[in-house]
Amino acid sequence: MRHELLDWYDRSKRDLPWRRTDDPYAIWVSEIMLQQTRVAVVIERFKVFLERFPTAEALAAADEQEVLALWSGLGYYRRARMLHKAAKTIVAEYAAKMPTAAAELRKLPGIGPYTAAAIASIAHGEHAAVVDGNVERVLSRIRGWESYDSVGEAAVLRKVEEFSAGLVDPHRPGDFNQAIMELGATVCTPRNPQCLVCPWAKECRTLGEHKTPKRAPMTSREIACALIVRKGDAGTEVLLEQRAATNTVMPGMWELLLLPDGALAESDVRFTVRHAIMQVNYVVRVCEFREEDLALLKSNGSERRWVSLGKAAEMALTGLARKVLGKLRPRSTISIQQRSS
């Protein structure tokens, strides 16, 4: 099985930027970015992030708002905060050199068993198995393990972890781990797996989709936000509001002013966008207000700031704010380009 998988990987692997380096810092950044974010988006942002923060020392020295600004569009901002915090720990406690062993890497903020095993195996050749959603799906199908509820799913995961620990190739552990994740991402996909081209087809007891617990369905919600622009010395400016540091979701990020329920007049709607956050699909009505209407929009005590559109693109914006501002095409020479898909 090892030979079949690695032979397939050598022939079929995607050319991804983080596969062209053995720098543990770069591999770490890529692994954190790839958690719950599409590969196509990460490819675009990985290079930019490393150009600005090429080392853990550079990342540790940065202001958190700058880190969040470069992360904006990738979502799940806690990942960026923990990455920043871990970089500070590496500088303060490890003389700016990342630990090499998975067990030691797990002591850093935001690095769990999967990420530690990925870094240690890919960068240092440690014989450590990675288990993410792709690996769990592939090995569950290979062994014919199905689950119908959360209890059964936890039992399957334990069996997968035990099986994967003995399956890792001792000579090429990093390539093996990347290969099995690649197999799950491109061939043994959640829906309509391509079993005819799978290197493990003859070992597979499922050959197709397997039973897993039903996930919570997406819900829908309508909200409205205020788009308030004016002409400033640097061109078109927009009014942004900072989320409170105590907010449990995206604290410290900048966004457009949210309107309370019932404050929407259809005549004020400039355009509508759709935006998904976790299990919620939002329909967002973007309402245009004039600067003199500010008195009608009560403040919740958060900081508000007039920012030129060019400067806003460099700030730690929420994904929704970046999407809305990306749709603006003012007649001025300044515009915002949306950084994420």
C-alpha positions in Angstrom: 0.0 0.0 0.0 2.8 2.4 0.8 4.5 1.7 -2.6 1.2 2.1 -4.5 0.4 5.4 -2.8 3.8 7.0 -3.1 4.1 5.9 -6.7 0.8 7.5 -7.5 1.8 10.7 -5.6 5.1 11.0 -7.4 3.2 10.9 -10.7 0.0 12.9 -9.8 0.8 15.4 -7.0 -0.2 19.0 -7.5 2.5 21.6 -7.8 1.8 23.6 -4.6 4.2 26.4 -3.3 4.6 24.8 0.1 5.8 21.6 -1.4 8.8 23.3 -2.9 10.4 24.0 0.5 11.5 22.1 3.6 11.4 25.3 5.7 9.4 24.2 8.8 8.1 27.8 9.3 6.7 28.0 5.8 5.2 24.5 6.1 3.6 25.6 9.4 2.1 28.7 7.9 0.7 26.6 5.0 -0.8 24.0 7.3 -2.6 26.7 9.4 -3.9 28.4 6.3 -5.1 25.2 4.8 -7.4 24.4 7.8 -10.9 25.0 6.6 -9.8 27.1 3.6 -9.7 26.1 -0.1 -6.3 25.4 -1.6 -6.9 27.9 -4.4 -7.3 30.7 -1.9 -4.3 29.7 0.2 -2.1 29.6 -2.9 -2.9 33.2 -3.5 -2.3 34.3 0.1 0.6 32.1 1.1 3.2 33.9 -1.0 2.1 37.4 0.1 2.1 36.4 3.8 5.7 34.9 3.6 7.0 37.9 1.7 5.9 40.2 4.6 6.7 37.7 7.4 9.5 35.4 6.1 10.4 34.1 9.5 8.9 33.4 12.9 10.9 36.3 14.2 9.4 38.7 11.6 5.9 37.5 12.4 6.5 37.8 16.2 7.6 41.5 15.8 4.5 42.5 13.8 1.5 44.2 15.1 -1.6 42.0 15.4 -3.7 44.3 13.3 -1.1 43.9 10.5 -1.2 40.1 10.8 -5.0 40.1 10.7 -5.0 42.4 7.7 -2.9 40.0 5.7 -5.1 37.1 6.9 -8.3 38.9 5.9 -10.3 36.8 3.5 -9.0 33.5 4.8 -11.5 33.4 7.6 -11.3 31.8 11.0 -9.2 34.6 12.4 -8.4 32.8 15.6 -5.9 30.8 13.5 -4.0 34.0 12.7 -4.0 35.2 16.3 -2.7 31.8 17.5 0.0 31.8 14.8 1.1 35.2 15.9 1.1 34.1 19.6 3.1 31.0 18.8 5.7 33.0 16.9 6.2 35.1 19.9 6.7 32.0 22.0 9.2 30.6 19.5 11.2 33.8 19.8 11.0 34.1 23.5 11.5 30.5 24.5 13.2 28.8 21.6 15.7 31.4 20.5 13.6 32.0 17.3 14.1 28.4 16.1 11.0 26.2 15.8 11.1 22.9 17.7 11.7 19.9 15.4 9.8 17.1 17.2 6.1 16.7 17.1 5.8 16.4 20.8 7.6 19.7 21.4 5.7 21.5 18.6 2.4 20.6 20.3 3.4 22.8 23.2 3.0 25.9 21.0 -0.3 27.8 20.9 -2.6 26.7 18.2 -0.6 23.6 17.2 -2.5 20.4 17.7 -1.6 16.7 16.9 -2.3 17.0 13.2 -0.3 20.2 12.6 2.6 19.0 14.8 2.8 15.7 12.9 2.6 17.4 9.5 5.4 19.8 10.3 7.7 17.2 12.0 7.2 14.6 9.2 7.4 17.0 6.2 10.2 19.2 7.4 12.2 16.8 9.6 11.3 13.3 8.4 9.8 12.2 11.8 7.8 9.0 11.6 4.5 10.6 12.7 1.0 10.1 11.1 -1.3 12.9 10.2 -5.0 12.5 10.5 -7.3 15.2 9.1 -10.7 14.9 7.5 -9.2 13.6 4.3 -7.2 10.9 5.9 -10.1 9.8 8.1 -12.3 9.5 5.0 -9.8 7.6 3.0 -8.9 5.0 5.7 -12.5 4.6 6.8 -13.4 3.6 3.2 -10.4 1.4 2.9 -11.4 -0.6 6.0 -15.1 -0.4 5.5 -15.7 1.6 8.7 -19.0 3.5 8.8 -20.6 5.7 11.5 -24.2 6.8 12.1 -23.8 9.1 15.0 -21.2 11.1 17.0 -20.4 8.1 19.2 -19.7 5.9 16.3 -17.7 8.6 14.5 -15.4 9.0 17.6 -14.9 5.2 17.6 -14.0 5.2 13.9 -11.6 8.1 14.4 -9.7 6.1 17.1 -9.4 3.1 14.8 -8.2 5.4 12.0 -5.5 6.9 14.2 -4.3 3.5 15.2 -4.3 2.2 11.6 -2.5 5.3 10.2 0.2 5.2 12.8 1.3 1.8 11.5 0.8 2.6 7.8 3.1 5.6 7.5 6.1 4.9 5.3 9.2 4.9 7.6 11.5 6.1 4.8 9.3 8.9 3.4 6.9 9.9 6.2 6.4 13.5 5.0 5.7 12.4 1.4 3.4 9.6 2.6 1.4 12.0 4.8 1.0 14.5 1.9 0.1 11.7 -0.4 -2.8 10.4 1.6 -4.1 13.9 2.1 -3.8 14.5 -1.6 -5.7 11.3 -2.3 -8.5 12.4 -0.1 -8.6 15.9 -1.7 -8.5 14.9 -5.3 -9.6 11.3 -5.7 -11.3 9.9 -2.6 -13.6 13.0 -2.3 -16.6 13.2 0.0 -19.0 12.9 -2.9 -18.5 10.9 -6.1 -15.1 9.5 -5.4 -13.0 8.5 -8.5 -12.5 4.9 -7.5 -11.4 3.8 -11.0 -8.2 5.9 -10.8 -7.5 5.3 -7.1 -4.2 3.5 -6.3 -5.8 1.7 -3.4 -8.9 0.5 -5.2 -8.1 -3.1 -4.9 -7.5 -2.8 -1.1 -10.8 -0.8 -0.6 -13.7 -2.5 1.1 -16.1 0.4 0.2 -15.5 1.5 -3.4 -17.7 4.6 -3.1 -19.2 6.8 -0.5 -19.6 5.6 3.1 -22.1 6.3 5.8 -21.3 9.3 8.1 -23.5 11.2 10.6 -25.7 13.9 9.0 -24.3 17.4 9.4 -26.3 20.3 10.7 -28.0 22.0 7.8 -27.1 25.6 6.8 -29.5 28.2 8.0 -30.3 31.5 6.3 -30.5 35.0 7.8 -31.0 38.5 6.4 -29.0 41.5 7.8 -28.3 45.0 6.7 -25.2 47.2 6.9 -24.7 50.9 6.3 -22.4 52.1 3.5 -21.4 55.7 4.3 -18.9 57.4 2.0 -17.6 60.9 1.6 -14.9 62.8 -0.3 -11.7 63.3 1.7 -8.3 64.7 1.0 -7.1 61.2 -0.2 -10.2 60.6 -2.3 -13.2 58.6 -1.4 -13.5 57.6 2.3 -15.7 55.1 4.0 -16.8 54.9 7.6 -15.7 51.7 9.4 -16.4 50.5 12.9 -14.1 48.2 15.0 -15.5 45.2 16.7 -15.0 45.2 20.4 -12.0 43.3 21.8 -14.5 41.4 24.0 -16.5 40.2 21.1 -16.4 36.4 20.7 -16.4 36.5 16.9 -13.6 38.4 15.1 -12.7 40.8 17.9 -10.8 43.9 16.8 -11.7 43.5 13.1 -13.1 46.4 11.2 -16.5 46.3 9.5 -19.3 48.5 8.1 -21.9 49.7 10.6 -24.5 47.0 11.1 -28.1 48.2 11.1 -30.6 47.0 13.8 -33.5 44.9 12.7 -36.3 47.1 11.2 -34.0 50.0 10.3 -34.0 49.1 6.6 -35.8 51.1 4.0 -35.9 49.4 0.6 -35.2 52.7 -1.1 -31.8 52.9 0.7 -30.5 49.5 -0.6 -27.7 50.0 -3.0 -27.0 46.4 -3.6 -27.2 42.9 -2.0 -24.4 40.4 -1.3 -24.4 36.9 0.0 -22.0 35.8 2.6 -21.5 32.5 4.5 -20.1 32.2 8.0 -19.8 28.7 9.4 -23.3 27.3 9.3 -25.2 30.5 8.3 -25.9 31.9 4.9 -26.4 35.6 5.1 -28.2 37.8 2.7 -26.8 41.2 3.3 -28.6 44.4 2.1 -26.1 47.2 1.8 -27.8 50.5 2.5 -26.4 53.8 1.4 -26.4 56.7 3.9 -25.1 60.2 3.8 -22.6 61.6 6.3 -25.3 63.9 7.7 -27.3 60.8 8.5 -24.8 59.6 11.1 -26.8 61.0 14.0 -29.5 58.5 13.1 -27.1 55.6 13.5 -26.5 55.0 17.2 -23.0 54.0 18.3 -22.5 51.0 20.4 -19.4 52.6 21.9 -16.9 51.0 19.4 -14.3 53.1 17.6 -15.4 54.6 14.3 -13.0 55.8 11.7 -13.1 57.4 8.2 -10.7 55.6 6.0 -9.7 56.0 2.4 -10.6 53.1 0.2 -7.0 52.5 -0.6 -6.1 52.4 3.1 -9.0 50.2 4.0 -7.6 47.5 1.8 -4.6 47.2 4.1 -6.7 47.0 7.3 -8.0 44.0 9.2 -11.4 43.9 7.6 -14.0 41.2 8.2 -14.6 39.1 5.2 -18.1 40.7 4.7 -16.6 44.2 4.8 -14.0 43.3 2.2 -16.6 41.7 0.0 -18.9 44.7 0.2 -16.1 47.2 -0.5 -14.8 45.1 -3.3 -18.1 45.7 -5.1 -17.7 49.5 -5.0 -16.6 51.1 -8.2 -16.5 54.8 -7.4 -15.6 57.3 -10.1 -12.6 58.3 -8.1 -9.2 56.8 -9.0 -9.2 54.8 -5.7 -10.8 51.4 -5.5 -10.7 48.4 -3.3 -9.8 45.0 -4.7 -11.4 42.0 -3.0 -8.5 39.7 -1.9 -10.4 36.5 -1.5 -12.7 34.4 -3.7 
